[in-house]
Amino acid sequence: MDQITLRVPVAVKAKVTQALKDRILKGADQALSDIDREMQNLEFQAKRMMTEQAKIDAQGLISLRAKVEEQKQRLAAAKAKAQHDREEAEQLTLGSEIRQGTLEQTVVVKVGDDLEKLMGTEILLEDGKIVSIRQ
C-alpha cells in the first residue's frame, strides 16, 4: 500500500474584532440571563412541590430537597462559568486570535509525506470570512 486517505483536524481561529467581541459578550449575557431565569423557575417549582410533598410524605420531602439542592448547585456552577467566560471575553484584545473550533479535511497521504505539516492546517476568520489558510 503506497497511499491512504485520512481525515485530519483543521483548527479554526478568529481574529478578534469589535463585532466578534460584542457577539461573544452578548452570548455570555444571554447565558447569564437564561440561568437566572432557570434559577427563579426552580425556586418557584421547588416551593410548590415541597408544599405538596409535605402533605403526602415527610420522607419524600427529604429526597426532594436533596434533588432541588443538587439542581441549585448545578445552576450555580453554570452561572459561575458563564460569568468567568464573560470576564474573559471582556479581556479580549482587538486583533488577537482566538480558537473557534476544529473542522476536518480529507487528505490522501503517501509514503514520504510530512504528516506533521498536514496536521498543522489552520483557517483564520475575520468577521466570519476566511482571510487566511495556513499550513
C-alpha positions, 0 to 999 in steps of 0.5 A: 500500500503506497497511499491512504486517505485520512481525515485530519483536524483543521483548527479554526481561529478568529481574529478578534474584532469589535463585532466578534467581541460584542457577539461573544459578550452578548452570548455570555449575557444571554447565558447569564440571563437564561440561568437566572431565569432557570434559577427563579423557575426552580425556586418557584417549582421547588416551593410548590412541590415541597408544599405538596410533598409535605402533605403526602410524605415527610420522607419524600420531602427529604429526597426532594430537597436533596434533588432541588439542592443538587439542581441549585448547585448545578445552576450555580456552577453554570452561572459561575462559568458563564460569568468567568467566560464573560470576564474573559471575553471582556479581556479580549484584545482587538486583533488577537486570535482566538480558537473557534473550533476544529473542522476536518479535511480529507487528505490522501497521504503517501509514503514520504509525506510530512504528516506533521505539516498536514496536521498543522492546517489552520483557517483564520476568520475575520468577521466570519470570512476566511482571510487566511489558510495556513499550513 
